[in-house]
Amino acid sequence: MTIIDIDFGRLYREHALAAARTPKPATAWDARASEMQHRGRQSRYAEAFIARMDLTGAATLLDVGCGPGTIGLPLAARLERVYGLDYSSAMLDALRANAAERGLANIEAIHRAWEDDWSDVPVCDIVVASRSTNVQDMTAALVKLDSKARRRVYLTHRVGDRPFDGGAIEAVGRKLLPPPDYIYIVNILHGMGIHPRLDYIESEYRLAPPADFEELARRIAWSLGELTREELARLRAWYDRSPPGAGETGAPMRWAFISWEKL
Ligand SMILES: C[S@@+](CC[C@H](N)C(=O)[O-])C[C@H]1O[C@@H](n2cnc3c(N)ncnc32)[C@H](O)[C@@H]1O
């Protein structure tokens, strides 16, 4: 067997299924929109992302899974038009509110999911997907990004897994396979005849310890889905034995920054 025999797109799909990280419904992100609305502003992550971009010859940008506009908004003054695509209507409201606050009139929101028909999504000079590639079919997502880009594509995807909440997930009793990380993307692109550049961004954002048990339970449910009564009881017992201290803020998040030029 050689690497040519490996279908990385299929491997990714099987890994995503086995990791049981089924994509969240838009309502799950709606609920986080107001919390995220201001967090992205001038974050070091956004600065690091933007510093790695080349806008030469670019007038338009499509920001896929744009959230509150973390990448698209700071760039809008240098472009004619920025399109923010997201399936969460509350995220798009946050995008519009942030654009209005900055006096930007060249932002357009597109209410769409990765999985929807994109035939009317405009082709743009630059296409970006920042921390938004948690999809079930990565090959389809990459084909879509590539097909909408005239000049360059930039995306970030997780590196490995991020151990957080100091053992709480183990306490619940579930064995979690880490979700598929960026290495699949590099290999899928290679199979598409695309040889991307690769860099890394370390995000300064660390999880603060949960304020109380309810917050911890909410966070764990965000990662694992709804907990059973028994799982909740195990988590409660763990929390009561050793409530996470101020020092336990988890590891920094590492993102692979993957980019390619259109020929
Ligand atoms: C972690 S946030 C990233 C937001 C922003 N790009 C950033 O880097 O700060 C993920 C975003 O992807 C969006 N998203 C998740 N799954 C999606 C899907 N299937 N289709 C479209 N957008 C999706 C969410 O609504 C959310 O706004």
The ligand as a MOL file (V3000), in Angstrom:
LIG
                    3D

  0  0  0     0  0            999 V3000
M  V30 BEGIN CTAB
M  V30 COUNTS 27 29 0 0 0
M  V30 BEGIN ATOM
M  V30 1 C -15.4650 29.3110 16.2560 0
M  V30 2 S -16.5610 30.3470 15.3580 0 CHG=1
M  V30 3 C -15.3960 31.2520 14.3620 0
M  V30 4 C -15.8660 32.6370 14.0270 0
M  V30 5 C -14.8230 33.5000 13.3160 0
M  V30 6 N -14.5460 33.0110 11.9680 0
M  V30 7 C -13.5650 33.5710 14.1570 0
M  V30 8 O -12.5140 33.0660 13.7560 0
M  V30 9 O -13.6410 34.1780 15.2400 0 CHG=-1
M  V30 10 C -17.2970 29.2250 14.1840 0
M  V30 11 C -18.3010 29.9060 13.2800 0
M  V30 12 O -18.6670 28.9980 12.2480 0
M  V30 13 C -20.0780 29.0230 12.0950 0
M  V30 14 N -20.4820 27.6880 11.6150 0
M  V30 15 C -20.3610 26.5110 12.2750 0
M  V30 16 N -20.8580 25.5040 11.5340 0
M  V30 17 C -21.2980 26.0790 10.3700 0
M  V30 18 C -21.9240 25.5600 9.2080 0
M  V30 19 N -22.1940 24.2590 9.0940 0
M  V30 20 N -22.2260 26.4200 8.1990 0
M  V30 21 C -21.9460 27.7610 8.3180 0
M  V30 22 N -21.3800 28.3110 9.4040 0
M  V30 23 C -21.0470 27.4710 10.4220 0
M  V30 24 C -20.6230 29.3270 13.4980 0
M  V30 25 O -21.9180 29.8720 13.4560 0
M  V30 26 C -19.5820 30.3160 14.0050 0
M  V30 27 O -19.9260 31.6370 13.6710 0
M  V30 END ATOM
M  V30 BEGIN BOND
M  V30 1 1 1 2
M  V30 2 1 2 3
M  V30 3 1 2 10
M  V30 4 1 3 4
M  V30 5 1 4 5
M  V30 6 1 5 6
M  V30 7 1 5 7
M  V30 8 2 7 8
M  V30 9 1 7 9
M  V30 10 1 10 11
M  V30 11 1 11 12
M  V30 12 1 11 26
M  V30 13 1 12 13
M  V30 14 1 13 14
M  V30 15 1 13 24
M  V30 16 1 14 15
M  V30 17 1 14 23
M  V30 18 2 15 16
M  V30 19 1 16 17
M  V30 20 1 17 18
M  V30 21 2 17 23
M  V30 22 1 18 19
M  V30 23 2 18 20
M  V30 24 1 20 21
M  V30 25 2 21 22
M  V30 26 1 22 23
M  V30 27 1 24 25
M  V30 28 1 24 26
M  V30 29 1 26 27
M  V30 END BOND
M  V30 END CTAB
M  END
